[in-house]
């Protein structure tokens, strides 16, 4: 079992992931903010879907999802058609222009990662992928679980509850950042290996 100091250092390092996400966000074209990139990424990965499913995968409410969908639809990157099973619902699907935009986003993020990790060995990159995948699996689906209750100041945590640390604020920031979608650091969903 890792020691408390190791977990504290890990929390500090995870808070730095925000800098990586910001860099990845900077390479997006101005007409494709991170929310739009997330919509395209999820439609590219999962195929056509209802708006309610997209909102679930994005882990945001329907009003936010609607704004993202309106943005990409205005640019011709997706089409919305009536759901044959429920005429009140719409099915979202990528258009050829959306697929081309998604290819461009993937190229941009891949090039940035290749540049920044150019001095890493293939084994180091593979190890990072394995460990990040395991980290995500350890946290599970953030939409399905309630946050851990925090003990009142000066009280002992309940048996089996995670210990509070000075980095509690950092952990909250990391958890929030993990839910913020981008083209590369996707929303919190279970990923199937390519």
N, C-alpha and C positions, 0 to 999 in steps of 0.2 A: 504494500500500500504506500502510495506517495505521501510525503510529509506535508504539513501545513505550509511551510515556506515554499515548497514546490508549487502548490496550488495557488499561492499568492503571486508567485512569479508568472505562472500560466495566465492568471487573470490579467496581469499587466501586459503580457504579450498579446493576448486576445484583443485587448482594447486597441492595440496598434493595427488590427485588421481593418479598422475604419480608414486608415491612410491608404491601404491597398484598394479598398472599395472606391474611395474618392478618386484615385488615379484611374481606375477602370471607368468610372463615370465621366471623367474628363475627356476620354477618347471617343465618347459617343457623339454623333453628329448633332448639331444644335436642334434640328427638327425632331430628334428622337431622344427625349429624356429617359431616365431610368425606368419610370413606370411603363412607358411605351415599349421600351426594350424588353421588359419582363413579360408583357402581353405577347409580343412576337415570339419570345423564347418559349413560353409555355405552349402556345399554339403550334409552334414548330415541333416541340417534343411530344405533346400529347394528342395532336390532331384537333379536329373540329370539336367544339364543346359549347354548352350553354354558358350564359353570362354568370349564372349562379356557381357553376363549377369553377370558372375562372376566378371569381371572387374568393372561393375557398382556397384555391391553389396560391393565389397572391397573398392570402391571409390579411385581406383588407375588406372593408364593408362595400356594399353594392354602389354607394354613391361615388366612392373613389374609383372603383372598377369602371363605372360608367364613364367617368371623365377620361380615364386611360383609353377605353375602347373608342370613345368619340374622337379622341386625338388621332389614333391610328386609322380609324375609318375615314376621317377627313383627308388623310394623305393617300388613301386608296390601298393601304397595306392589308386590310382585312375587309371581308364582306359579312354582312349580317342578313341572314335569311330566316324565314319562318320555320319553326320546329314542326315537322309533320305530326309529331306525337302530342304537341301542345301549342296551338296557334298563338297563345299569349307569350310564348318564349321565343327567343332568337338563338340561332346557332351561329357561332362565330367561326370563321375559317380564314386562313391566310390566302391572299391573292398572290399571283406571280410577282407583283411588285413587293409585297410583304416578304415573300421568300427571298427575293434578291436583297432586301434590306437586312434580313436576318443573316444571310451569308456575309454581308459586309460587316455587320456587328461582330460576328464570330471571327472574321479575319482580323479586325482591329484588336480585339481582346487577345487573340492568340499571338499576334505580333508583339503586343506590349509584354505579355508574360514571357515570351521567348527572349525578348530584349532584357528584361529585368532579371530573369533567371538563367541567363546565358552562361554564367560561370558555375551553374549547378550541374552535377552529373545526372545521367538518366536515372540512376538508382536513387539519388536524393529526391528528384521530382516524384518518382514512384512512391517513395516512402512518405512524402508530404501528402500525396493523394490518399494513400491508405490511412494515414493517421487522421486527416481531416474527415474522411468518410466515416471512420470509427467514432470521431468526436461527435459528428452529426447524429450518428446512430445512437450514441449514448444519451443524447438530449431528446431524441425522438421527435415527434411532430409537435412543435410548440403550440399549434392551434388546438390540440386535443387535450392538453393538460393545463390545470390551474397552476398559477405561480406558487412556489413554496411560501408558506406563511413565515413572516419574520417575527422573531421573538421581541418583546418589548425590551427597551434598553435596560440593562442590568439584570435581566433574567436569563436563566440557562435555557438553551434550545431543548426542544422535545427530543426524547431518545430517537435516534435514527435520522433526525432532521439535519440538513447541511449546516455547518457552522458559518456564522456571519464573519466576514473579514472586512478589513479597511477598504478592500476593493469592491464592496457591494455595489457602489455606484457604477464602477467600471463594468461589473457583470451585467447590470441592468442596461447600460449603454450597448454592450456587446450583444445582448439578447435582442434589443431593439434593432440594432444594425443588421443582425442576422436575418430579420424579417424584411428588411428593406430590399426590394428587388432590384437587380441589375442584370445586364445581359450575361455576365459571367458568374457573378456570385448570386445565383438564382434565389428565388424565394424558397422558404423552407418547405421542401417536399421530399418525399422518398425518391431517390434517384436510382434508376436502373443502369448497370454498367453498359458502356457503349460497346 
